């Protein structure tokens, strides 16, 4: 269980108990929802082990199917968050889950490249806004002093889902032929339906904020709402308009950094099942591939909280962002050039651990360079840059593999992006370090 006690005057013991209750009631549930979301996002990587052959997909067309998902997600992310603010979090999050569950389940009906493109586009549109919507929703419950721990626990769902999804998907693919359906079609059905069910439950389970939560006492509601209200009026603003901040060099550099970081995470999630099968010499069955693909993700689940805690204790961000990204780049090089299967597999573990640990620290940086007024738009802009990376990287990797017959050129492209991202962080470091010193003064 995450501990919320700070040991400072930030919160009293009563407040700490209130946030513990919110964590147990809200964050754990959102964690489960994110597992469903990420599972429906990455299951196409495992489906490809059989689906590509059945539908006649090339690496390029498979990459395009992934790209159109992220294009739909990117185009509708901002409108979705506006709708969440208008209709309320529980209503809109329930809508998102039900519609993406339906669209994901319907992917089992794909008959070729074109129908797959349409269905993946619909999944992206339906799911758009879920993650930023949840991060916004958490700000309705947790002030800044508690929010990093709540956000961090929520984000661990990504590598955990990769591990869990790898094992689950490998076994579902073995259902090939049951009731006349191919295994990859069962994959979309069995991993999509739970989202529909949980979406309906979400409407009744979640509340829009502390004031509506009958499971909080009157004193706990007052404590939370007063702290949130005090925080909303606190904090210094910078000179210049929001637009000026969004056009600043440091924001642009963080956008470029996140583009490279998310590109490598997307490549890891999308192509790892096929890379693992290649490492196994093309001999592994679905379950064996699933077991091996789960190991790097499980190691990442252990590494993320340890690395984040280390960064917080030392109050150091630069090295805690760049060292993991450098490890991820080294991992791709091992996968690319080593001829020893275990060494290549260790490279995949470095990619997963480095990419996710780097991301967990990266999101401490935007708030360091943006005023409170500019943070919503600035964080959304940086997030959109990452979504764009997710949109284009599958097609680039697929195209390069078609042209060369191997993953080598595509993985070297990932290495180049990570090196460029490290450079961007170092160039921008002076800006957000000076901002941090200014707040401490």
N, C-alpha and C positions, 0 to 999 in steps of 0.2 A: 504494500500500500504506500502511495506517495505521501510523505509527511509535509504538512503545510506550515508547521511552526517555524518562525523566522529567527527567534531569539533576539528580536529587536523590538522597538516601540511601534513597528508598522502595524502590528495586530495584537489584540489581547487574546487571552486563552479562549474567551467566548467566541471571538471572531474566527479563531483557528478551528474550533469545533464546527462552526457553521460552514466553513469552506470544505472541511472534511466531509460533511454531509452532502454538499453539492457535488463533490468529487464522486462519491459513491453512487449518487442518484443520477447524475447527468453525464459526467465525463466517461464513465465506464460504458454507458449506453452508446454514446457517440463513437467510442472506440470500436464497438461491435458494428455500428453502421459503416464506419470507414473500412473495416475489413471486407464487408459486402461490396462496397464501392470499388475498392482497389482490386478485389477478386474479379469483378465483372470487367474491370479495365484491362487486366493482364492475362485473363484466361485465353485470349486469342493466341498468345504465344505458345501455349500447350496445344490448343486446338490445331495449330499449324502443323504439328507433327503428323497428322493424318488428313486434315482438311485441305492442305495445299495440293495434295495428290488428287483427292476426290473432286475438287473444284477446278483443277488445272491451273493453279496459281504459281507464278514465278516469284522469286524473291522480291522483284520490283513491284508486282501487283500486290503481294502481301504487305510490303512496306507502305504502299499507297492506302491500303485499307486501314492501317494504323494512323496514317497522316490525316485522313478525312475525319477520324474520330476527334483528334485534337483541334482540327480546324473548327468543327462544330462547337467544341467546348470553348475555344478561345473567343469565338464571335458572340456567344451568348452568355459569357461569364458575367460581364457587367450588368446587362439587363436582368439576369437572374438575381443578382444581389439587390438590385433596385426593387424587384418584386418581393424579395424576402422582407425588405424593410416596410413595404406597403401592406402585405397580407399577414405578416407575422412569421416568426421562425418555425414554429411547429407545423403550421399549415404548409409553408413552402418547402421545408425539408421533407415532409411527408409526400408532397407532390413530386419532388425530384426523385425520391426513391421508387415510388410506384411506377413512374413513367420510364425511368432507366431500367428497372427490372423487366418491364414489358418489352422494351426495345432489345435488351440483352437476350432475353429468352427467345425473341423472334429471330435472332441471328441464326438459330438452328434451322430456319427455313431457307437460308441462302442456297442458291443453285449455281452461282458463278461469280466472277469478279464484280460485275456491275451491281448485282443484288447485294453482295457483301459490302460494297462501298456505301450504298444507300442505308443499309441497316447500321453500319458502324457510325455513319454521320448522325443518324437518329439517336444512337446511344450517347454520342458526344453532346448533342444538343440537350437531351434529357438530363444528363448528369451535370451539365454546366452549372457552376456556382456552388456545388456541394461543399468542397473543401474551404473556399473563402467564406462561404455562408456559415459553416461551423465555426471557423476562427472568429468571425464577427459575433456569432451567437455566444461564444465563450466570454467575450467582453461584456456581455449583459450580466454575467455571473461573477467574474473574477476581476479584481483590480490588478494593476501592473505587478504588484508585489507577489502575486500568486499565479499570474497568467502563464509564465514561462513553463512552470511545471505541468500545468494543465495542457498547454499546447504540446509540450514534449511527449507526454504520455499518449496523446491523441496521435501524434505522428509516428510513433513506434509501430503503429498498425501496418505501415507500409512493408517493412522487411518481414514482419511476422506473417503478413498475408502472403508474401512471396514464398516463405517456407511452408506454411500451411497449404497454400494453393498448389504448390508443386506436388506435395504428397496427395492431396485430394484429387487434383486434375489427372495425375498419372493413373490413379485407380479408376476414375470415371471413364477414362479412355478405354479401359479394358472391358467396358460394357458394350463394346462394338457388336452390333447385330441384335441386341436385345430388343424385342418387339419391333424388329425391322428398322431400327434407327442406328446410324453410325455412332461410334463412341464420341466423336467431337460434337455431334448434335446433342447428345445427352449432356455433354459438358455445359453447353449454353443453357439448357433447360434447368438442370439441377443447381447451377450456380446463379441463375437469374431469378427463379421463383422466390427464394428467401427474401430478396430485396423487396418484392411486391408485398409479401406478408408483413415484413418489418415496417415498410412504409405506412401501411394501414395502422399498425400498432403505434407508430410514432405520433400520429395525430392526437391520440388519446394520452400518450405517456408524457411527452415533453410539454413544458410550459414556456410561455414567451419570455418570462423573466421571474425574478425572485418574488415579486408582489403576487403572482398567480400561483405560487407553489404552496399548496396546502400542507406539504410535509415539512415546511420550515415554520418555526415558531414566530410569533410576532416580533420578538426581540431579535431573532436571527435575520428576519427580513429587514428590519430597521438597520442593523449593523451593515449588511451587504449594500443596501441601497444608499446609505449615507456615505460609505467609502467610495462607491462608484460615482456618486454625485460630486464628492470633493475632488476626486481625480479628474473629472471632466472639466473642471474649471481651473485646474492647476497646470503648471508647466509654462515655461517661457516659449515665446515664438521668435522666429528669426525675421530679419529684415527682408523685404521683398515679398512678391506674391507667390501663391501656390504654383502658378505656372512657371515662375522663375526657378523655383526649387526643382520642379520636375525636369526642367531643361538643363540642370546643372551637370557638370562633368562627373561628379561622384555618383549621381543617380544613373547616368548612362553607363558608367563602368560597372555598377552593380547589376544592371540589366544584362550586360555582356557576360559577366561572371555567371549569373544564374542560367543564362542560355546554355553555356558550356556544361555547367554542373547537371542540369536537368537532362540535357542530351545524353550524357553518359549514364544517368540513372534509367532513362527510358530505354536505351540500348541494352542495359543490363536486364531490365524486366522483360523486354520483348524478345530478344534473341538468345538469351541464356539457355533455354531448353534445347534449341538447335545446336548451340555451341557445345553444350555438355554432351549431346549425342555424338557430335563430331569428335570430341575428346575421347569418348568411349569407343571410337573407331566405328561408329554406326551400328554397333552390335547391341546396345542397351535397349530393353523393352521400355514401355512407357513408365512403369513403376520404378524401374532402376534409374531412369533419367530423372524422375520426380524426386527420388531420395537424394541423389547427388546434387540436384539443383537447389534443394532445401537447405543444405549445409551452410553455404555462405550467408544466406538470409538469417539463419539461427545465430550464427556468430555475430551478425550485425545487431540483432536484438540485444545481445549482451553488451556489445561495444558502445552503442549510442548513449545510454544513460551514464556510463562510466566517463566517456569523453566529455559529455555536456557538463557533468558535475565538476570535472577537473577544470574546465574552462571557467565556470562560475567561481570556483574557489580561488583561482589565480587571477580572476578578472582580466584575462588575456584572450583576445579574439583572433588577431592576425595569424599567429602560428597555428592556432586550433582550427582555422579554416583552411589554410594552405597546406599543412602537412597531410591531412586526409586526402585532399585533391591530388597531391603529388603521389600518394600511395595508390590512388585509383589509376593514375596514369601509368605507374610502374606495373600495376596489375594487368592492364591491357597489353603492355609490352611483353609480359610473361606469357599471356595467352597467345600472342601473335607469333613470337619467335621461338619459344621453347618446344622441344620435341618430346619432352617427358610429360606424360598425362597428369601426374600428381602436381608437377610444377605449374602446368597450365591451369589446373583446378585451383591451386593456391592463388594464382593471378585473379581468377574470378572472385575469390573471397576478398582479396584486397580491393577490387573494384567496388564490391557491395559495401564493405565496411567503410572504405574511404569516401565513397559518394554520399552515403547517408549521414555519416558523422560530419562531413563537411557541410551538408545541408542544414543539419540541426544547429550548427553554430552560425551559419551564414545569416539566418533570420534574426540574429541579434544586431546586425549591422544597419539595416535601413532606418530603424528608429534612432540611430546615433547621428544620422545626417539630415533627417527630416524633422521639421517642426510638427507639432500636433495637428495643425490645420492641413498640412500636406501629407501626413502619413497615410490616410486612407487611399488617396489617389496614387501616391508614390509606391506603396506596397503593392497595389493592384497592377501598376505599370510593370514593376519588377516581376511579379507573378506571371503576367501575360508574356513577358520575354521568355520565361521558362516553358510556358505552354507552347509557345512558338517553336522552341527547341524540340519539344515532344512531337510537334506536328511534322517537322521536316526531317528529323533524324532517321525515322524508319525508312522513308523513301530513299534517303541518301545511302544508308547502309545496304538496302536491298539493291539499289542500282549498282553500287560499287561491287557487290558480290556477283551480280549478273555479269558484269563486265570482266571481272578477274577470275571468277570461279572459286574464290576463297573469301574469308572474312578479313584478310590481312589489311587491305587498303581501307576498309571501313573502320577497323579498330585503330589504325594509325591516325585517321581523321579524329577519332575520339581523343587520342593522346594530344594531338595538336590543339584541340579545343580546351582541354584541361590546362595545358601549359599557358595558353592565352588567358584563361580565366584566373590562374594564379597571378599572372602579370597584372591583370586589371585590379585584383584585390590589393596588391602591393602599391600600385599607383594611387588608388583611392584611400589607402590607409591613413595618409596624413590628414585628410578631411575629417573622417569620422573619429580619429584619435583626438584631434583638436576640439571637436564638438564635445566629446566625453570629458575632456579636461575642463572645458568651459562650464559644463554643468556641475562638475565637482567643486569648482572654485567658489 
